Amino acid sequence: MKKNLLYALAILIFTGMWSSCSDDNGGGGGDDKPLTPPEVSVQNLSLKSAILPERKVRLRANIINTTEAALQWFVDGKEMSKDTIYEFSSAKEGAFKVKVTASNVLGEASDSVNITVMDGFKISDVTNWTGEGECRSVLAIQWVSQDVKDLLHPEDGEIFFRAWGYKWKKPEKREDTPTGFDLIKAIAKKDPRLFVIVSSDALGFTIKGFGYDGNGDRKIKIKSEDFEYGGKTYQGITLTEKDFKEGIYVQGEDDNIDDFKLLTEDDYWIGGWHVAYASYWLGYGEAVLESEEYEYSNFYANNRELEDESWDAWTFSPINDAEQNILPLPRLLETATIK
């Protein structure tokens, strides 16, 4: 009888101690968050809303208030997955609505993104290549016609957008990585239809403009008039293909390179400095399918290190409207022909 009483007492003491410890830790289940109606958002982990056919966009469903909820992914209304991560892909071109819903007994919430699948211009479409190596970069220049009606909103027919490829070997040292200026020099040297004006200062080389022989006769002629700016008069100059050494003309200190007029038919010119200028954009990947995928570059071309599958694009923008720099239009991009 005494043993039974001692055993019962031990059980009571242990139970009391366990209960006390449980209370000290919040009391079994005290840390559980209350169930609330869900909130959900779609996070685009790939940072792309336009892809080539059969490529993937990786999406995550984020439950904002971390409550318990069941997930469902839909593509144009058809259920595809119930996982937190969903990878969208399509072999067919078109616009797709990808939607995720989060639901529990207290309610339902949803969010969606639009993904475009298109067989747009890609690196493998380039036919005009310079250099050798396993790495590939693209130079793309977007000209507008001389009689463009609205520089900020050019029409498709007023745009001439061409791409060149540059192959290079991955260097052993980072400081040996080729730059955006190396890309331009190599392509201008090889392609007799491309003409580049540059200037130099303490920071390096500034790209002042691009000319292109549109009719394939390997000739170009551009002319500027005298121009006053900041109390200084810049002298008008006339340039022909003979003034470009290996495709490049270095601006003289007193040269006016603003408001060049083309004197040869079917050719193209963009550039300047005080009125309008060639603005610099960077893109990455096998294809850059949307304008918004390009980021404005604050680098001089000689300070921009190339990457494998990098894109250096140039457009023409008014200098007094910097917040409206003209974006590249990938849907109009074609490869530069070799003649």
Disulfide bonds with the S-S distance in Angstrom:
none
